[in-house]
């Protein structure tokens, strides 16, 4: 490996290290903020105040928000609950793509640089989907407690609007944050149906749709909210246990779906390590490049098929 290749490889590793360092600092700061909020709640503090952190890349962020791609990215970030602006996420994604591009170009062959760069973009989008799905799962696990709090509050004679505000104070994130948004919308004159429907769109799930439908119909028709919520609480508890069992049974299949592409990429490093320059010679012709692209496509199809076949809606 010549000096230029070593410099490019070092630059790629440094970029990835910077991205991981920024993510680590963000996770650490978020954990400290959650711990401080919990300490304040346990010490019976009257109100928890949150101070916003300093935002970076503000000019880029403003320009991104004017575009359709930026608005879609902002909606995805809002659904994940991450305290990251579209500009910050875009810069981190570009740094990761550049790092993977340089690593693939210097460790494998120049042809693999753009491929690993595209994999970096896909990995960043999959990270957002994973964060969003994790937040939805956590919210679903809080739904039985949410229904129980609303049932007890309405049984005590409180209005549904007041019960939602009380649940927002009692529950932790993400349920507490989402209910706080609903309570704020109700305070400025938004109808109950619109506020709850917007929450259901942010965190789509069957359980939440059932809860929202129950609350909307009870609020509109004036039905027995307490009995409906208590029956719904029992149903949500049963569905929670069923989802947990299904997720446990399918954990091995989920790991297999990720292991398939990892083994494929690992075999490339192994092949190049056994015989230095083998991948460079293989991708030096159009036929070799076509074969590599087809192989990556087949790995992607295998990943999608395994994920689809192992998906069971409960």
C-alpha positions as a LaTeX table, in Angstrom:
\begin{tabular}{lrrr}
\hline
Residue & $x$ (\AA) & $y$ (\AA) & $z$ (\AA) \\
\hline
Unk1 & 0.00 & 0.00 & 0.00 \\
Unk2 & 1.52 & 3.31 & $-1.10$ \\
Unk3 & 1.52 & 6.55 & 0.87 \\
Unk4 & $-1.53$ & 8.06 & $-0.89$ \\
Unk5 & $-3.62$ & 4.98 & $-0.18$ \\
Unk6 & $-2.58$ & 5.04 & 3.46 \\
Unk7 & $-3.52$ & 8.73 & 3.73 \\
Unk8 & $-6.95$ & 8.12 & 2.17 \\
Unk9 & $-7.58$ & 5.11 & 4.42 \\
Unk10 & $-6.59$ & 7.11 & 7.50 \\
Unk11 & $-8.88$ & 9.96 & 6.43 \\
Unk12 & $-11.82$ & 7.58 & 5.99 \\
Unk13 & $-11.27$ & 5.99 & 9.39 \\
Unk14 & $-10.93$ & 9.45 & 10.96 \\
Unk15 & $-14.24$ & 10.59 & 9.44 \\
Unk16 & $-16.06$ & 7.51 & 10.73 \\
Unk17 & $-14.47$ & 8.00 & 14.15 \\
Unk18 & $-15.70$ & 11.60 & 14.22 \\
Unk19 & $-19.24$ & 10.51 & 13.35 \\
Unk20 & $-19.22$ & 7.85 & 16.08 \\
Unk21 & $-17.81$ & 10.37 & 18.55 \\
Unk22 & $-20.58$ & 12.87 & 17.78 \\
Unk23 & $-23.23$ & 10.14 & 18.16 \\
Unk24 & $-21.67$ & 9.03 & 21.45 \\
Unk25 & $-21.61$ & 12.56 & 22.84 \\
Unk26 & $-25.23$ & 13.05 & 21.79 \\
Unk27 & $-26.35$ & 9.82 & 23.46 \\
Unk28 & $-24.41$ & 10.72 & 26.62 \\
Unk29 & $-25.92$ & 14.22 & 26.76 \\
Unk30 & $-29.41$ & 12.85 & 26.19 \\
Unk31 & $-28.92$ & 10.29 & 28.96 \\
Unk32 & $-27.76$ & 12.97 & 31.38 \\
Unk33 & $-30.78$ & 15.12 & 30.52 \\
Unk34 & $-33.15$ & 12.19 & 31.11 \\
Unk35 & $-31.46$ & 11.42 & 34.42 \\
Unk36 & $-31.73$ & 15.05 & 35.52 \\
Unk37 & $-35.42$ & 15.11 & 34.61 \\
Unk38 & $-36.01$ & 11.91 & 36.57 \\
Unk39 & $-34.19$ & 13.28 & 39.62 \\
Unk40 & $-36.28$ & 16.44 & 39.47 \\
Unk41 & $-39.48$ & 14.39 & 39.22 \\
Unk42 & $-38.56$ & 12.13 & 42.13 \\
Unk43 & $-37.63$ & 15.12 & 44.26 \\
Unk44 & $-41.15$ & 16.49 & 43.73 \\
Unk45 & $-40.00$ & 19.47 & 41.74 \\
Unk46 & $-42.77$ & 21.68 & 40.59 \\
Unk47 & $-41.63$ & 21.93 & 37.00 \\
Unk48 & $-38.78$ & 20.58 & 34.88 \\
Unk49 & $-37.14$ & 23.10 & 32.62 \\
Unk50 & $-35.19$ & 22.01 & 29.59 \\
Unk51 & $-32.47$ & 24.10 & 28.03 \\
Unk52 & $-31.91$ & 23.67 & 24.33 \\
Unk53 & $-28.41$ & 22.86 & 23.16 \\
Unk54 & $-26.50$ & 24.89 & 20.64 \\
Unk55 & $-27.46$ & 24.04 & 17.07 \\
Unk56 & $-24.84$ & 23.57 & 14.36 \\
Unk57 & $-24.99$ & 24.15 & 10.59 \\
Unk58 & $-27.88$ & 26.61 & 10.89 \\
Unk59 & $-27.51$ & 28.00 & 7.35 \\
Unk60 & $-27.56$ & 24.52 & 5.83 \\
Unk61 & $-30.50$ & 23.61 & 8.05 \\
Unk62 & $-32.54$ & 26.59 & 6.84 \\
Unk63 & $-31.80$ & 25.77 & 3.22 \\
Unk64 & $-32.74$ & 22.12 & 3.70 \\
Unk65 & $-36.06$ & 23.01 & 5.31 \\
Unk66 & $-37.04$ & 24.92 & 2.16 \\
Unk67 & $-36.69$ & 21.79 & 0.01 \\
Unk68 & $-39.02$ & 18.82 & $-0.20$ \\
Unk69 & $-36.24$ & 16.44 & 0.81 \\
Unk70 & $-35.47$ & 18.56 & 3.86 \\
Unk71 & $-39.11$ & 18.63 & 4.96 \\
Unk72 & $-39.38$ & 14.85 & 4.63 \\
Unk73 & $-36.16$ & 14.44 & 6.59 \\
Unk74 & $-37.50$ & 16.75 & 9.29 \\
Unk75 & $-40.67$ & 14.65 & 9.61 \\
Unk76 & $-38.60$ & 11.47 & 9.90 \\
Unk77 & $-36.42$ & 13.00 & 12.59 \\
Unk78 & $-39.49$ & 14.22 & 14.48 \\
Unk79 & $-40.92$ & 10.69 & 14.47 \\
Unk80 & $-37.70$ & 9.27 & 15.92 \\
Unk81 & $-37.61$ & 11.68 & 18.86 \\
Unk82 & $-33.93$ & 12.47 & 18.24 \\
Unk83 & $-32.73$ & 15.93 & 19.20 \\
Unk84 & $-31.03$ & 16.43 & 15.83 \\
Unk85 & $-31.78$ & 18.98 & 13.12 \\
Unk86 & $-31.96$ & 18.03 & 9.43 \\
Unk87 & $-28.75$ & 19.96 & 8.77 \\
Unk88 & $-26.82$ & 18.12 & 11.50 \\
Unk89 & $-28.07$ & 14.74 & 10.32 \\
Unk90 & $-27.25$ & 15.56 & 6.69 \\
Unk91 & $-23.67$ & 16.56 & 7.55 \\
Unk92 & $-23.18$ & 13.43 & 9.69 \\
Unk93 & $-24.51$ & 11.28 & 6.85 \\
Unk94 & $-22.15$ & 12.93 & 4.35 \\
Unk95 & $-19.20$ & 12.36 & 6.67 \\
Unk96 & $-20.12$ & 8.68 & 7.06 \\
Unk97 & $-20.53$ & 8.28 & 3.30 \\
Unk98 & $-17.17$ & 9.92 & 2.64 \\
Unk99 & $-15.48$ & 7.72 & 5.24 \\
Unk100 & $-16.98$ & 4.51 & 3.82 \\
Unk101 & $-16.13$ & 5.63 & 0.29 \\
Unk102 & $-12.45$ & 6.12 & 1.16 \\
Unk103 & $-12.27$ & 2.88 & 3.16 \\
Unk104 & $-13.85$ & 0.84 & 0.35 \\
Unk105 & $-11.66$ & 2.49 & $-2.26$ \\
Unk106 & $-8.39$ & 1.86 & $-0.42$ \\
Unk107 & $-9.02$ & $-1.49$ & 1.29 \\
Unk108 & $-10.91$ & $-3.23$ & $-1.52$ \\
Unk109 & $-10.80$ & $-1.51$ & $-4.92$ \\
Unk110 & $-11.72$ & 1.89 & $-6.38$ \\
Unk111 & $-14.92$ & 0.37 & $-7.80$ \\
Unk112 & $-16.23$ & $-0.37$ & $-4.28$ \\
Unk113 & $-15.95$ & 3.24 & $-3.09$ \\
Unk114 & $-19.28$ & 4.44 & $-4.58$ \\
Unk115 & $-20.99$ & 1.18 & $-3.55$ \\
Unk116 & $-20.00$ & 1.55 & 0.09 \\
Unk117 & $-21.02$ & 5.20 & $-0.13$ \\
Unk118 & $-24.53$ & 4.17 & $-1.20$ \\
Unk119 & $-24.56$ & 1.61 & 1.59 \\
Unk120 & $-23.75$ & 4.46 & 3.97 \\
Unk121 & $-26.81$ & 6.41 & 2.77 \\
Unk122 & $-28.98$ & 3.30 & 3.14 \\
Unk123 & $-27.59$ & 2.65 & 6.62 \\
Unk124 & $-28.37$ & 6.23 & 7.70 \\
Unk125 & $-31.98$ & 5.93 & 6.51 \\
Unk126 & $-32.30$ & 2.51 & 8.14 \\
Unk127 & $-31.02$ & 4.05 & 11.37 \\
Unk128 & $-33.89$ & 6.55 & 11.27 \\
Unk129 & $-36.40$ & 3.77 & 10.60 \\
Unk130 & $-34.95$ & 1.73 & 13.46 \\
Unk131 & $-35.15$ & 4.67 & 15.86 \\
Unk132 & $-38.72$ & 5.39 & 14.78 \\
Unk133 & $-39.78$ & 1.76 & 15.17 \\
Unk134 & $-38.08$ & 1.53 & 18.56 \\
Unk135 & $-39.96$ & 4.62 & 19.72 \\
Unk136 & $-43.24$ & 3.17 & 18.46 \\
Unk137 & $-42.59$ & $-0.10$ & 20.31 \\
Unk138 & $-41.82$ & 1.78 & 23.51 \\
Unk139 & $-44.98$ & 3.82 & 23.10 \\
Unk140 & $-47.05$ & 0.66 & 22.54 \\
Unk141 & $-45.66$ & $-0.80$ & 25.76 \\
Unk142 & $-46.86$ & 2.33 & 27.59 \\
Unk143 & $-50.39$ & 2.18 & 26.16 \\
Unk144 & $-51.84$ & $-0.09$ & 28.91 \\
Unk145 & $-50.60$ & 2.30 & 31.60 \\
Unk146 & $-51.88$ & 5.25 & 29.59 \\
Unk147 & $-55.35$ & 3.71 & 29.27 \\
Unk148 & $-55.33$ & 2.93 & 33.00 \\
Unk149 & $-54.45$ & 6.54 & 33.93 \\
Unk150 & $-57.15$ & 7.93 & 31.64 \\
Unk151 & $-59.72$ & 5.50 & 33.05 \\
Unk152 & $-58.89$ & 6.40 & 36.65 \\
Unk153 & $-58.91$ & 10.14 & 35.89 \\
Unk154 & $-62.27$ & 10.05 & 34.11 \\
Unk155 & $-63.70$ & 7.81 & 36.85 \\
Unk156 & $-62.71$ & 10.52 & 39.36 \\
Unk157 & $-64.83$ & 13.02 & 37.42 \\
Unk158 & $-62.10$ & 14.78 & 35.43 \\
Unk159 & $-62.68$ & 15.86 & 31.87 \\
Unk160 & $-60.86$ & 13.98 & 29.13 \\
Unk161 & $-58.73$ & 17.03 & 28.31 \\
Unk162 & $-57.61$ & 17.26 & 31.93 \\
Unk163 & $-56.96$ & 13.51 & 32.03 \\
Unk164 & $-54.69$ & 13.77 & 28.97 \\
Unk165 & $-52.71$ & 16.57 & 30.60 \\
Unk166 & $-52.36$ & 14.51 & 33.79 \\
Unk167 & $-51.15$ & 11.47 & 31.80 \\
Unk168 & $-48.59$ & 13.67 & 30.03 \\
Unk169 & $-47.11$ & 14.61 & 33.42 \\
Unk170 & $-47.17$ & 11.06 & 34.82 \\
Unk171 & $-45.76$ & 9.09 & 31.91 \\
Unk172 & $-42.19$ & 9.12 & 30.65 \\
Unk173 & $-41.12$ & 9.61 & 27.04 \\
Unk174 & $-42.30$ & 8.92 & 24.40 \\
Unk175 & $-45.90$ & 8.76 & 25.71 \\
Unk176 & $-45.41$ & 11.78 & 27.95 \\
Unk177 & $-43.93$ & 13.86 & 25.12 \\
Unk178 & $-46.67$ & 12.91 & 22.65 \\
Unk179 & $-49.47$ & 13.57 & 25.14 \\
Unk180 & $-47.87$ & 16.91 & 26.03 \\
Unk181 & $-48.08$ & 17.86 & 22.34 \\
Unk182 & $-51.75$ & 16.82 & 22.32 \\
Unk183 & $-52.44$ & 18.84 & 25.47 \\
Unk184 & $-50.74$ & 21.90 & 23.98 \\
Unk185 & $-52.78$ & 21.59 & 20.80 \\
Unk186 & $-56.00$ & 21.29 & 22.81 \\
Unk187 & $-55.02$ & 24.40 & 24.78 \\
Unk188 & $-54.78$ & 26.51 & 21.62 \\
Unk189 & $-58.16$ & 25.40 & 20.28 \\
Unk190 & $-57.41$ & 22.29 & 18.20 \\
Unk191 & $-60.22$ & 19.75 & 18.34 \\
Unk192 & $-59.76$ & 16.51 & 20.26 \\
Unk193 & $-60.17$ & 14.41 & 17.13 \\
Unk194 & $-57.57$ & 16.32 & 15.10 \\
Unk195 & $-55.01$ & 16.33 & 17.91 \\
Unk196 & $-55.34$ & 12.60 & 18.56 \\
Unk197 & $-55.33$ & 11.75 & 14.84 \\
Unk198 & $-52.09$ & 13.69 & 14.39 \\
Unk199 & $-50.51$ & 11.72 & 17.24 \\
Unk200 & $-51.65$ & 8.47 & 15.61 \\
Unk201 & $-49.99$ & 9.54 & 12.33 \\
Unk202 & $-46.70$ & 10.31 & 14.09 \\
Unk203 & $-46.64$ & 6.90 & 15.79 \\
Unk204 & $-48.70$ & 4.54 & 13.62 \\
Unk205 & $-49.80$ & 1.32 & 15.32 \\
Unk206 & $-52.99$ & $-0.70$ & 15.62 \\
Unk207 & $-53.08$ & $-0.34$ & 19.38 \\
Unk208 & $-52.87$ & 3.44 & 19.26 \\
Unk209 & $-55.54$ & 3.61 & 16.53 \\
Unk210 & $-57.90$ & 1.59 & 18.74 \\
Unk211 & $-57.21$ & 3.86 & 21.73 \\
Unk212 & $-57.66$ & 7.03 & 19.66 \\
Unk213 & $-60.90$ & 5.70 & 18.15 \\
Unk214 & $-62.23$ & 4.86 & 21.61 \\
Unk215 & $-61.41$ & 8.30 & 22.99 \\
Unk216 & $-62.81$ & 10.14 & 19.96 \\
Unk217 & $-66.09$ & 8.18 & 19.91 \\
Unk218 & $-66.53$ & 8.49 & 23.66 \\
Unk219 & $-65.82$ & 12.22 & 23.55 \\
Unk220 & $-68.16$ & 12.74 & 20.60 \\
Unk221 & $-71.07$ & 10.54 & 21.72 \\
Unk222 & $-70.64$ & 10.90 & 25.46 \\
Unk223 & $-70.46$ & 7.17 & 26.10 \\
Unk224 & $-69.08$ & 5.23 & 29.04 \\
Unk225 & $-65.43$ & 6.24 & 28.83 \\
Unk226 & $-64.39$ & 4.50 & 32.05 \\
Unk227 & $-65.69$ & 1.04 & 31.18 \\
Unk228 & $-64.39$ & 1.28 & 27.61 \\
Unk229 & $-60.90$ & 2.29 & 28.77 \\
Unk230 & $-60.74$ & $-0.43$ & 31.40 \\
Unk231 & $-61.73$ & $-3.09$ & 28.88 \\
Unk232 & $-59.17$ & $-1.65$ & 26.48 \\
Unk233 & $-56.49$ & $-1.79$ & 29.19 \\
Unk234 & $-56.94$ & $-5.55$ & 29.57 \\
Unk235 & $-56.84$ & $-6.05$ & 25.81 \\
Unk236 & $-53.67$ & $-3.98$ & 25.45 \\
Unk237 & $-51.98$ & $-5.97$ & 28.21 \\
Unk238 & $-52.74$ & $-9.21$ & 26.38 \\
Unk239 & $-51.51$ & $-7.83$ & 23.05 \\
Unk240 & $-48.35$ & $-6.58$ & 24.76 \\
Unk241 & $-47.52$ & $-10.08$ & 25.98 \\
Unk242 & $-48.35$ & $-11.59$ & 22.59 \\
Unk243 & $-46.09$ & $-9.13$ & 20.76 \\
Unk244 & $-43.29$ & $-9.89$ & 23.20 \\
Unk245 & $-43.57$ & $-13.63$ & 22.55 \\
Unk246 & $-43.66$ & $-13.17$ & 18.78 \\
Unk247 & $-40.64$ & $-10.85$ & 18.87 \\
Unk248 & $-38.71$ & $-13.40$ & 20.94 \\
Unk249 & $-39.54$ & $-16.22$ & 18.53 \\
Unk250 & $-38.45$ & $-14.18$ & 15.50 \\
Unk251 & $-35.26$ & $-12.74$ & 16.98 \\
Unk252 & $-33.09$ & $-15.41$ & 15.33 \\
Unk253 & $-34.67$ & $-14.76$ & 11.93 \\
Unk254 & $-34.08$ & $-11.02$ & 12.31 \\
Unk255 & $-30.41$ & $-11.59$ & 13.09 \\
Unk256 & $-30.14$ & $-13.86$ & 10.04 \\
Unk257 & $-31.44$ & $-11.08$ & 7.78 \\
Unk258 & $-28.59$ & $-8.83$ & 8.93 \\
Unk259 & $-25.99$ & $-11.60$ & 8.91 \\
Unk260 & $-26.54$ & $-12.39$ & 5.21 \\
Unk261 & $-25.26$ & $-9.04$ & 3.80 \\
Unk262 & $-22.56$ & $-8.80$ & 6.47 \\
Unk263 & $-21.18$ & $-12.19$ & 5.40 \\
Unk264 & $-21.22$ & $-11.06$ & 1.78 \\
Unk265 & $-19.21$ & $-7.91$ & 2.49 \\
Unk266 & $-16.92$ & $-9.82$ & 4.83 \\
Unk267 & $-16.14$ & $-12.34$ & 2.09 \\
Unk268 & $-14.85$ & $-9.48$ & $-0.07$ \\
Unk269 & $-12.38$ & $-8.42$ & 2.62 \\
Unk270 & $-11.37$ & $-12.07$ & 3.07 \\
Unk271 & $-10.85$ & $-12.54$ & $-0.65$ \\
Unk272 & $-8.73$ & $-9.43$ & $-0.93$ \\
Unk273 & $-6.76$ & $-10.41$ & 2.17 \\
Unk274 & $-5.93$ & $-13.86$ & 0.82 \\
Unk275 & $-4.66$ & $-12.46$ & $-2.45$ \\
Unk276 & $-3.84$ & $-8.77$ & $-2.50$ \\
Unk277 & $-5.25$ & $-6.95$ & $-5.54$ \\
Unk278 & $-7.72$ & $-9.73$ & $-6.48$ \\
Unk279 & $-10.74$ & $-7.45$ & $-6.25$ \\
Unk280 & $-8.96$ & $-4.73$ & $-8.20$ \\
Unk281 & $-8.31$ & $-7.13$ & $-11.06$ \\
Unk282 & $-11.84$ & $-8.56$ & $-10.86$ \\
Unk283 & $-13.51$ & $-5.15$ & $-11.10$ \\
Unk284 & $-11.14$ & $-3.99$ & $-13.83$ \\
Unk285 & $-13.44$ & $-5.37$ & $-16.54$ \\
Unk286 & $-17.11$ & $-4.57$ & $-17.26$ \\
Unk287 & $-18.05$ & $-8.22$ & $-16.74$ \\
Unk288 & $-16.53$ & $-8.27$ & $-13.26$ \\
Unk289 & $-18.24$ & $-5.02$ & $-12.35$ \\
Unk290 & $-21.59$ & $-6.35$ & $-13.54$ \\
Unk291 & $-21.13$ & $-9.53$ & $-11.49$ \\
Unk292 & $-20.36$ & $-7.52$ & $-8.35$ \\
Unk293 & $-23.42$ & $-5.30$ & $-8.83$ \\
Unk294 & $-25.63$ & $-8.37$ & $-9.39$ \\
Unk295 & $-24.19$ & $-10.00$ & $-6.26$ \\
Unk296 & $-24.93$ & $-6.91$ & $-4.14$ \\
Unk297 & $-28.43$ & $-6.79$ & $-5.62$ \\
Unk298 & $-29.04$ & $-10.43$ & $-4.70$ \\
Unk299 & $-27.86$ & $-9.79$ & $-1.14$ \\
Unk300 & $-30.25$ & $-6.85$ & $-0.93$ \\
Unk301 & $-33.12$ & $-8.96$ & $-2.27$ \\
Unk302 & $-32.31$ & $-11.70$ & 0.27 \\
Unk303 & $-32.31$ & $-9.18$ & 3.10 \\
Unk304 & $-35.69$ & $-7.75$ & 2.05 \\
Unk305 & $-37.27$ & $-11.19$ & 1.53 \\
Unk306 & $-36.14$ & $-12.49$ & 4.91 \\
Unk307 & $-37.48$ & $-9.35$ & 6.61 \\
Unk308 & $-40.80$ & $-9.60$ & 4.79 \\
Unk309 & $-41.27$ & $-13.33$ & 5.43 \\
Unk310 & $-40.49$ & $-12.91$ & 9.13 \\
Unk311 & $-42.90$ & $-10.02$ & 9.61 \\
Unk312 & $-45.96$ & $-11.08$ & 11.57 \\
Unk313 & $-48.61$ & $-8.49$ & 12.37 \\
Unk314 & $-50.23$ & $-9.06$ & 15.74 \\
\hline
\end{tabular}
